[in-house]
């Protein structure tokens, strides 16, 4: 580029930055989510590479986890979608979470 026009260039301006985020799979919040999801905690939790404000809550000492219906491969894409089966799974999860929170 500068061979053609020496006064050109590229500047980068960082407009925001979020710290990394990883909740321990053995934490109370992760165990609660495993229970509500009906999954085996020994299977571990998946991790993805994207930004979320969850790291800000986590770093402020608020137990935090990111979960939801669908698959990350379909999220934040053109024509993103979530299957009806995944929405039903999410509804079961949310009902179990409400039950757990009301009991505890």
Buried (B, 14 or more C-beta within 10 A) or exposed (E): EEEEEEEEEEEEEEEEEEEEBEBEBEBEBBEBBBBBBEEEBEEEBEEEEEEEEBBEBBEEEEEBBBEEBBEEEEBEEEEEEBEEEBEEBBEEBEEBBEEEEEEE
